[in-house]
Amino acid sequence: MKTSELSTCIDWSDYQESPIYQRICANFVRAEDFEAAAAKHWLVPGLIAEREFVVMYGKPGAGKSILATDTAAKLSAGLNWDGSEADLIHQVLYIAAERPDQVARRAQAFEKHHQPRDGLSLLIYRGGIDLSRPGRQLFDIIESSTIHFDGDYPRMVVIDTISAAMTLPDSDTNATASATGNILNAIRDTGCAVLAISHMPLSGEQRVRGGHFEGAADTTVMVSKKGDLHTAEVVKNNDSKARPKITYRLDGVNVGYDSEGEELSAPVLVPVESAAEKLVQAVKLSRAAREDLDVLRTLLKASDAVSADEWRTACDAIAGDIAEDGKRKRFNRSKKALIEAKKVKEDNGFFEICS
């Protein structure tokens, strides 16, 4: 059959009404619409923009997940980075591919700490996901979330972490290519931004840098920790040479009690602005100071404030087999370091933990 004869046998009107045809047509941009199509709308200025792919990476314990949770919660609460009220509240989907209960506790701690006026427009997905297989699984999850968002797509999706969202190792180039395709297709088809968390091996950045994720990402952010201070710095930004950096520390918030009746806490992020505060937070406490701080925390469970004698007596009990003069010097060094680091404050001879 000739091509001309075949075309007369096909009802093209059916094809033009199909979802596939409509989806393809929606992705063409005419020259007169370039200006509007190229406009960049920030969700988090300098860090996350609409319809973009952001990869956040760092060593274990650097503070990646808590930063992602805080970012998601602030967007969904209508808050800016500094905690002030923003103009808009954004719907956010958080795909907790690992430790979903921990993510929920952190969101609970955020809400208790910030007390947003309208709560959180945040949805946590705790089901299975495998981005390492070709397909549209991420899109399907985002599409399913719209039932909780009044039919709208979320403005941002967090994937925590990429490796946990894959059944194949992220060292498998085919698997990472499939995961990247899953993410980019979902961004294109839903218009959401995607913030993905990636682990970084101790040897350096090789897994992200030079790989599919780094190549496809519009922005990459490296998270690091020094002492009690966490830093997130933009490493790659496709649209700008600017490399913004944000600094923060963590505070604990009580979110209830475990099955043994012990207090259960979750961290909240506290932005660090001034150079003086950065210097204070970067001070690394000695092991003795950390132990004495834990002792004070324990004593404060039974009292609102603890005297110097009470605190020192309890600290001496854990100091080990050293001379009394050595115990006294150890306690005084710890006390001084904790006060200088703004971990502990003294009021008329009584001590409390700094809030």
Secondary structure, DSSP 8 states (H G I E B T S, - for coil): --HHHHHHHS-HHHHHTSHHHHHHHTT---GGGHHHHH---EEETTTEETT-EEEEEESTTSSHHHHHHHHHHHHHHTB-TTS-B-S----EEEEESS-HHHHHHHHHHHHHHH--TT---EEEE-S---TTSSS-HHHHHHHHHGGGTTT---SEEEEE-TGGG-SS-TT-HHHHHHHHHHHHHHHHHH--EEEEEEE--TT-STTTTTSHHHHH-SEEEEEEEETTEEEEEEEEETT-S---EEEEEEEEEEEEE-TTS-EEEEEEEEE--SHHHHHHHH----HHHHHHHHHHHHHHTS-S-EEHHHHHHHHHHHS-S--HHHHHHHHHHHHHHHHHTTSEEEETTEEEE--
